[in-house]
Amino acid sequence: MTNPYRHIPSLDALLARPDVLSLITQFGREPVRDEARDLLNDIRAEIRTGAAPPDADAIAARLHDRVRVHLAPSLIPVINATGVIVHTNLGRALLSEAAQQAMMTAARSYSNLEYDLSAGKRGSRYVHAEAMLTRLTGAEAALMVNNNAAAVTLVLRTLAAGKEVIISRSELVEIGGGFRIPDILSQSGAALVEVGTTNRTLLADYENALTERTGLLLKVHQSNYRIIGFTAEASLQELVGLARRLPAPIPVVNDLGSGTLLDARPYGLAYEPTVQECIAAGADVVTFSGDKLLGGPQAGVIVGRKEIIARLKRQPLTRAFRVDKTTLAALQATLAAYLRGTATEEIPVWRMISASQETLAQRARAWADALTKQGVRVELQPGGSAVGGGSLPGQTLPTTLLAVRHSHPQRLLAALRADSPPVIARVQDDQVVFDPRTVLPEQEPVLLNAIRTALSLLQ
């Protein structure tokens, strides 16, 4: 009887194979050697349970798979064919070419991140992008932190620790990742005072809740849901008026969540308050994200009154929440497009939002023609793209979808996700659909090839 273990190559023989040497070049000899040793031990254990010994090529293939799982970077590019523009699970906003270049420049060279060039001594990183933000929003001062959750936490901790914060019951939102306004209030050391009902909160509700312990009035954008029907809410202007009438005025803080500097209505979307409108309405502090409707890097932006921003900069938590040089560089480049008036041309989020229905239909038809010529049966259907990222809930932009009917749509989705790069699509009416709005033009050949490959694998 032949000894089955004799078919297993030695560790040195396995590592000497040309296809394994390529792994060593990419990942290093020691990590690949460790993975190979563990694999050979696993194969011996399988043989002891009665499994047939694999041949050398199969062993090498298993090593490739193992190394890819254990050693290859897990954060990789994907093709977003879902039509969700600010897709939280897929990295949110794509950066403009200018923002990408600015990040590269900041990363590969020294900079004046915390150096005052005129004074020749230590400076502050918080001056960068501040002048651009104040010009764009009309605020007196600005501060950047690492995300909007940090921005809200920092504001509440600084202005309301040990005090009460009044907020409408309808604005006690939870967004992705378990971020809940009540939890943030608790962590900041502030006491929550909720007023009104789920669907109706009046100015009188806020006024009746005021006490000597009230630290601020908080208005939170509902972000990822809407209340319709018999509703009422106190406006930001009304809250500002109430706060100013008090013997000892208190701050009004407006958490916009996504936050936008552009009016969304010209692109077929409903009204969304802009940051500059909230500042003009009298909000003492406005917080919003850098990587959603602004279209920049992940950041939390705080704009408002100069004396409050100065207090925030002195808060010890600010250091824990600070942004790095590449984020500041990308944010400055993003804001520069707004200052130039070219945001809809330069910033991918707004380029996708403003894409015309005719252009999208042309792209989808070109996809359909290319696939049909290669024997793939597809259909074109009207559909809707979502802004996403907790922005403009329930609203869609008209688009044209490429639809592929398959007996097992979930298996087709899985095959697409297994491609390189992975393709992320969605199912609608038992068909797998692809939305051109979020597919970059240079990704189109790769997308079409992935569709053909996935379908052929499932035949």
C-alpha positions in Angstrom: 0.0 0.0 0.0 1.4 3.4 -1.0 2.2 5.8 1.8 -0.2 8.8 1.1 2.1 11.2 3.0 4.8 10.7 0.3 2.7 12.8 -2.1 3.0 15.8 0.1 5.9 18.1 -1.0 8.4 19.2 1.6 8.2 22.7 2.9 11.4 23.7 0.9 10.0 22.2 -2.3 6.7 24.0 -1.9 8.5 27.4 -1.3 10.7 26.8 -4.3 7.8 26.7 -6.8 7.7 29.7 -9.2 4.1 30.4 -8.3 4.9 30.4 -4.6 8.1 32.5 -5.1 5.7 35.3 -6.4 3.9 35.2 -3.1 7.2 35.5 -1.3 8.2 38.5 -3.4 4.8 40.2 -2.5 4.4 39.2 1.2 7.9 38.2 2.4 9.5 34.8 2.9 8.8 34.3 6.6 5.0 35.0 6.6 4.6 32.8 3.5 6.7 30.1 5.0 4.6 30.1 8.2 1.4 29.8 6.2 2.9 27.0 4.1 3.9 25.1 7.2 0.5 25.4 8.7 -1.1 24.3 5.4 1.0 21.2 5.2 0.1 20.3 8.8 -3.6 20.7 7.9 -3.2 18.5 4.9 -1.5 15.7 7.0 -4.4 16.0 9.5 -6.9 15.6 6.6 -5.1 12.5 5.4 -5.2 11.0 8.8 -9.0 11.3 8.7 -9.1 9.4 5.4 -8.9 12.2 2.8 -7.0 11.7 -0.4 -3.7 13.5 -0.7 -4.0 16.6 -3.0 -1.4 17.0 -5.8 1.3 19.7 -5.7 -0.7 22.1 -7.9 -3.7 21.9 -5.6 -1.6 22.5 -2.6 0.0 25.6 -4.2 -3.5 26.8 -5.1 -4.6 26.4 -1.5 -1.5 28.2 -0.3 -2.4 31.1 -2.6 -5.9 31.3 -1.1 -4.6 31.0 2.4 -2.1 33.8 1.9 -4.7 36.0 0.3 -7.0 35.6 3.3 -4.4 36.0 6.0 -1.8 38.3 4.6 -3.3 40.4 1.8 -4.7 43.8 2.7 -8.4 43.5 3.6 -9.3 47.1 2.5 -9.6 47.0 -1.3 -11.3 48.9 -4.0 -14.7 47.8 -5.2 -17.0 48.9 -8.0 -20.2 50.5 -6.6 -23.0 49.7 -9.0 -25.8 50.1 -6.4 -26.6 53.7 -7.4 -26.2 54.8 -3.7 -23.9 57.8 -4.0 -22.7 58.2 -0.4 -22.6 54.5 0.4 -21.6 54.3 4.1 -20.5 50.6 3.7 -18.5 51.3 0.6 -16.4 54.3 1.9 -18.9 57.2 1.5 -17.7 60.1 -0.7 -15.2 59.6 -3.4 -12.5 62.3 -3.3 -11.9 64.8 -6.2 -8.7 64.6 -8.2 -7.5 67.8 -6.5 -8.2 66.3 -3.0 -6.3 63.1 -3.9 -3.4 65.1 -5.2 -3.4 67.2 -2.1 -3.3 64.2 0.2 -0.3 62.7 -1.8 1.6 66.0 -1.6 1.0 66.2 2.2 2.0 62.6 2.7 5.3 62.7 0.8 6.7 65.9 2.1 7.2 67.9 5.3 4.6 70.7 5.8 3.7 73.6 8.0 1.1 71.4 9.8 1.9 73.0 13.2 4.5 75.6 12.3 3.9 79.3 11.9 5.9 80.4 8.9 5.7 84.1 9.6 6.7 83.8 13.3 9.1 81.0 12.8 7.8 79.0 15.7 5.2 76.4 16.7 1.7 77.0 15.3 -1.7 75.2 15.3 -3.0 72.7 12.9 -6.5 74.1 13.5 -5.8 77.2 11.4 -5.8 75.1 8.2 -9.0 75.3 6.2 -10.6 77.6 8.8 -10.5 80.7 6.7 -12.1 78.8 3.8 -14.8 77.5 6.0 -15.7 80.8 7.4 -15.9 82.4 4.0 -18.1 79.7 2.7 -20.5 79.5 5.7 -20.4 83.0 7.1 -19.4 81.6 10.5 -16.9 83.5 12.7 -14.6 80.5 13.2 -14.3 76.8 12.5 -12.7 73.6 13.8 -12.1 70.2 12.2 -12.2 66.9 14.1 -12.1 63.3 12.9 -15.9 62.8 12.3 -19.2 64.3 13.0 -19.9 62.1 16.0 -16.7 63.5 17.6 -17.8 67.0 16.7 -21.2 66.6 18.5 -19.5 64.9 21.5 -16.9 67.7 21.7 -19.5 70.4 21.6 -21.7 68.8 24.2 -18.8 68.1 26.5 -17.5 71.6 26.3 -20.8 73.5 26.5 -23.1 71.3 28.5 -21.2 68.9 30.8 -23.2 68.7 34.1 -26.1 70.7 32.5 -29.3 69.8 30.7 -29.7 69.7 26.9 -33.2 70.2 25.5 -34.0 68.3 22.3 -37.1 67.3 20.5 -38.2 63.6 20.9 -38.4 63.3 17.1 -34.7 64.1 16.8 -33.3 61.4 19.1 -32.0 59.6 16.1 -29.8 56.6 15.7 -27.6 56.4 12.6 -25.3 53.7 11.3 -22.9 52.0 13.6 -25.1 52.4 16.7 -24.5 56.2 17.0 -27.4 57.4 19.1 -27.9 60.9 20.2 -29.0 59.9 23.8 -25.8 57.9 24.2 -23.7 60.8 23.0 -25.4 63.1 25.5 -24.8 60.6 28.3 -21.1 60.2 27.4 -20.6 64.0 27.2 -21.8 64.4 30.8 -24.9 66.3 29.8 -28.5 65.4 30.9 -31.1 64.7 28.2 -34.3 66.6 28.4 -36.6 65.4 25.6 -39.6 67.5 24.7 -42.7 67.2 22.5 -44.0 64.0 20.8 -42.6 61.8 18.1 -44.5 63.8 15.4 -45.1 67.2 16.9 -42.8 69.5 18.9 -43.7 73.1 19.4 -41.6 76.1 20.6 -43.7 76.1 23.8 -42.4 72.6 24.6 -38.8 73.9 24.7 -39.8 77.0 26.6 -41.6 75.0 29.3 -38.6 72.7 29.8 -36.2 75.6 30.5 -34.6 75.6 33.9 -31.6 77.2 35.6 -29.7 74.0 34.7 -30.3 74.3 30.9 -27.0 74.3 29.1 -28.1 74.5 25.5 -30.8 73.9 22.9 -29.9 71.1 20.5 -31.5 70.7 17.1 -30.5 67.5 15.2 -31.2 66.7 11.6 -33.3 63.6 11.3 -30.7 62.2 8.9 -31.9 58.8 7.7 -35.7 59.0 8.2 -38.7 61.3 7.7 -41.9 61.9 9.7 -44.8 62.8 7.5 -48.5 63.5 8.1 -49.7 65.4 11.1 -46.3 67.0 12.1 -44.9 70.1 13.5 -41.4 71.3 14.6 -39.9 74.4 16.0 -37.7 76.1 13.4 -34.1 76.9 14.1 -34.9 80.6 13.9 -37.6 80.1 16.6 -35.1 78.3 18.9 -32.5 81.0 18.4 -35.1 83.7 19.3 -36.1 81.8 22.4 -32.5 81.4 23.5 -31.7 85.1 23.0 -34.7 86.2 25.0 -33.5 84.5 28.2 -32.0 86.7 30.9 -28.8 84.6 30.5 -28.8 83.5 26.8 -27.8 79.9 26.1 -26.2 78.5 22.9 -28.3 76.9 20.1 -26.4 74.0 18.5 -27.5 72.5 15.2 -26.2 69.1 14.2 -26.8 68.8 10.5 -25.4 65.3 10.1 -24.5 65.3 6.4 -24.4 69.0 5.9 -24.4 70.7 2.5 -23.0 73.9 1.1 -25.1 73.6 -2.1 -28.8 73.8 -2.7 -30.0 70.3 -3.7 -33.3 71.5 -5.3 -31.8 72.3 -8.8 -31.0 68.6 -9.1 -34.5 67.3 -8.5 -34.1 66.8 -4.7 -36.1 68.3 -1.9 -35.0 71.2 0.1 -32.1 70.5 2.5 -30.9 73.3 4.8 -27.4 74.5 3.9 -24.7 75.2 6.5 -24.6 78.8 5.6 -28.4 79.1 6.1 -28.2 77.7 9.6 -25.4 80.2 10.5 -27.5 83.0 9.0 -30.5 81.8 11.1 -28.4 82.5 14.2 -27.2 79.0 15.3 -24.2 79.4 17.6 -22.7 76.2 16.5 -23.3 74.0 13.4 -21.7 70.5 13.0 -21.6 68.4 9.9 -19.6 65.6 8.1 -16.8 66.2 5.7 -17.3 62.9 3.8 -21.0 63.0 2.9 -22.7 65.9 1.0 -19.6 68.0 1.3 -17.8 65.4 -0.7 -14.5 65.5 1.1 -12.5 63.2 3.5 -13.8 61.8 6.7 -14.0 64.6 9.1 -16.3 66.4 11.5 -16.6 70.2 10.8 -17.7 72.6 13.5 -18.5 76.2 12.6 -19.9 79.0 14.7 -19.2 81.8 17.1 -15.6 82.7 17.6 -15.6 82.5 21.4 -17.2 79.0 21.4 -14.8 77.6 18.8 -11.9 79.0 20.9 -13.3 77.0 23.9 -13.5 73.9 21.8 -9.9 74.2 20.7 -8.8 74.4 24.3 -10.8 71.3 25.3 -8.5 68.4 26.1 -10.7 66.0 24.0 -9.9 68.0 20.9 -6.5 66.4 20.8 -8.0 62.9 20.9 -10.4 63.9 18.0 -7.9 65.8 15.9 -7.4 65.3 12.2 -4.1 64.5 10.4 -2.3 66.4 7.7 -3.7 64.4 4.8 -7.2 65.0 5.9 -6.7 68.7 6.3 -5.0 68.8 2.8 -8.0 67.0 1.2 -10.5 69.1 3.0 -8.8 72.3 1.8 -8.7 71.0 -1.8 -12.4 70.1 -1.6 -13.4 73.5 -0.1 -11.4 75.3 -2.9 -13.8 73.8 -5.5 -16.7 75.4 -3.7 -14.9 78.7 -3.6 -14.2 78.5 -7.3 -17.9 77.6 -8.0 -16.9 74.3 -9.7 -18.1 71.8 -7.1 -20.5 70.0 -9.4 -17.8 69.5 -12.0 -14.9 68.6 -9.6 -16.4 66.8 -6.6 -17.6 63.2 -7.4 -20.6 63.3 -5.1 -22.1 66.4 -6.8 -21.0 65.2 -10.2 -23.1 62.0 -9.6 -26.0 64.0 -8.1 -26.1 66.3 -11.1 -25.7 63.7 -13.8 -28.5 64.0 -16.3 -31.0 61.3 -16.9 -30.1 61.3 -20.6 -26.4 60.7 -19.9 -27.2 57.8 -17.6 -29.5 56.3 -20.2 -26.8 56.5 -22.8 -24.3 54.7 -20.6 -26.7 52.0 -19.7 -27.6 51.4 -23.4 -23.9 51.1 -24.3 -23.5 48.5 -21.5 -26.5 46.6 -22.8 -25.3 46.7 -26.4 -21.8 45.4 -25.4 -23.2 42.5 -23.4 -25.8 41.6 -25.9 -23.2 41.2 -28.6 -21.5 38.7 -26.4 -24.6 36.7 -25.8 -25.7 38.0 -22.4 -29.4 38.7 -22.1 -30.1 42.0 -20.3 -32.8 44.6 -20.0 -33.0 48.3 -19.4 -35.3 49.6 -16.8 -36.2 52.9 -15.2 -35.0 53.2 -11.6 -34.0 55.4 -8.8 -30.6 56.3 -7.3 -30.3 57.2 -3.7 -28.0 59.9 -2.2 -27.3 57.7 0.8 -25.2 58.3 3.9 -28.1 59.4 5.9 -28.8 62.2 3.5 -32.2 63.1 2.0 -34.0 60.0 3.2 -36.7 58.6 0.9 -35.6 60.7 -2.1 -34.3 59.2 -5.3 -32.9 60.5 -8.6 -34.2 59.0 -11.8 -31.8 56.7 -13.6 -31.7 53.8 -16.1 -30.7 50.4 -14.7 -29.1 47.5 -16.5 -31.0 44.4 -15.3 -29.9 40.8 -15.5 -32.4 38.1 -14.8 -31.0 35.0 -13.1 -32.7 32.0 -11.4 -30.5 32.6 -8.3 -29.9 36.4 -8.0 -28.2 36.0 -4.7 -25.7 33.6 -6.1 -25.0 36.0 -8.9 -24.4 38.8 -6.4 -22.0 36.6 -4.5 -20.1 35.7 -7.7 -19.8 39.4 -8.5 -18.5 40.1 -5.0 -15.9 37.4 -5.5 -14.4 39.0 -8.6 -11.3 41.3 -8.6 -12.2 44.0 -8.0 -15.5 43.0 -6.4 -18.6 44.4 -7.9 -21.4 45.4 -5.6 -24.9 45.5 -7.2 -28.4 45.0 -5.9 -31.6 43.0 -6.5 -34.8 44.6 -7.7 -37.9 42.6 -8.7 -35.8 39.4 -8.6 -33.3 40.8 -11.1 -29.7 41.9 -10.4 -29.5 45.6 -11.4 -26.6 47.9 -12.1 -26.9 51.7 -11.9 -24.4 53.7 -14.0 -24.7 56.8 -11.7 -22.1 55.4 -9.3 -19.9 53.5 -11.7 -16.9 55.5 -12.8 -16.4 55.6 -16.6 -13.0 54.0 -16.4 -14.6 51.1 -14.5 -17.0 50.2 -17.2 -14.9 47.6 -19.1 -14.1 45.8 -15.8 -17.8 45.8 -14.8 -18.9 44.3 -18.0 -16.2 41.7 -17.9 -17.2 40.8 -14.3 -20.9 40.4 -15.3 -19.9 38.0 -18.2 -17.5 36.1 -15.9 -20.0 35.7 -13.1 -22.7 34.5 -15.4 -20.4 31.9 -17.1 -19.4 30.6 -13.7 -23.0 30.0 -12.7 -24.1 28.2 -15.9 
